[in-house]
Amino acid sequence: MSNIRIITDTDSSLPADLAAQYNIFQVPITIQFGDETFETGVNINDRQLFEKIDGLGKLPTTAAPSPSAFKSAYENAFNTGAESIICVTVGSKISRTYDSAVAACEDFPGKLITVVDTDYLSLGQGFMAIAAAEAVAKGATHAEAVQAARDLKPHLHLYGSLTTLKYLAMGGRIGQFPAKMANLFDIRPVMTMIDGKLGLLEKVRTHRMAMNRLVQLLEKSVNGKKILKAGIVHVNNLEDAAVLEARLRADLPMPPEILVAEFTPGLSVHGGTGLVAAVLVTED
């Protein structure tokens, strides 16, 4: 059987132990606070990220991994026996990560490297990387494993809710006054994937209504199809993750295991602490 290596980036929201289980290597997204540089999953997580944000009163910048970071990942894969590489990146409309992964391929003429633009993020991207890894484990060819990742996208369903607009205001995405009013009236934006980005779908009021609405939207989206995989991502909000899991299990035929994971800093800085979302994978 050929040795096909799967690489992704940390915007996949895959916990390190799960990525290791599938032999998936993650290239870290960079977080920059002034002159301080951190790498997602290496020396910063969501809790540490927002401790620094709240302490400094400002957001950091984020950066896609450089081509050299992907070059290093590719070199390591080939040096440890890989015959080919499938790199599954966060959507190209969200980050320049895809461009860096493609640029790094130029340093490996004659080597088979396929970079998959997921047009997705978080566990949607993560589940696509896992789909490729599972296909490889079953003996798929390189092309078949690439197709397994791409084929998963139409079967992904992602809906999430923000707890506060404070961090969107800090980043200049909305004004301070609208953010304060939204927080005062407990307005919860509901998000989903729109044209390759995580975008605003609607706004609801109160925590309870937001949880109810997420379940309603997911139920409508899956439309009675069998749910094969499920994940919940959050930003420092295990409490709401547990509430959402309980609601999903009560209202939908969920798989026995639901993955609960950090959204991860490269994404969390844009959504803000408190975000919670569910990602479901359905059968054909």
Sequence and secondary structure as in RCSB ss.txt:
>XXXX:A:sequence
MSNIRIITDTDSSLPADLAAQYNIFQVPITIQFGDETFETGVNINDRQLFEKIDGLGKLPTTAAPSPSAFKSAYE
NAFNTGAESIICVTVGSKISRTYDSAVAACEDFPGKLITVVDTDYLSLGQGFMAIAAAEAVAKGATHAEAVQAAR
DLKPHLHLYGSLTTLKYLAMGGRIGQFPAKMANLFDIRPVMTMIDGKLGLLEKVRTHRMAMNRLVQLLEKSVNGK
KILKAGIVHVNNLEDAAVLEARLRADLPMPPEILVAEFTPGLSVHGGTGLVAAVLVTED
>XXXX:A:secstr
   EEEEEEGGG   HHHHHHTTEEEE  EEEETTEEEEBTTTB HHHHHHHHHHHTS  EEE   HHHHHHHHH
HHHHTT SEEEEEES TTT SHHHHHHHHGGGSTT EEEEEE S  HHHHHHHHHHHHHHHHTT  HHHHHHHHH
HHGGGEEEEEE S SHHHHHTTSS HHHHHHHHHTTEEEEEEEETTEEEEEEEEESHHHHHHHHHHHHHHHHTT 
 EEEEEEEESS HHHHHHHHHHHHHHS   S  EEEE  HHHHHHH TT EEEEEEE  
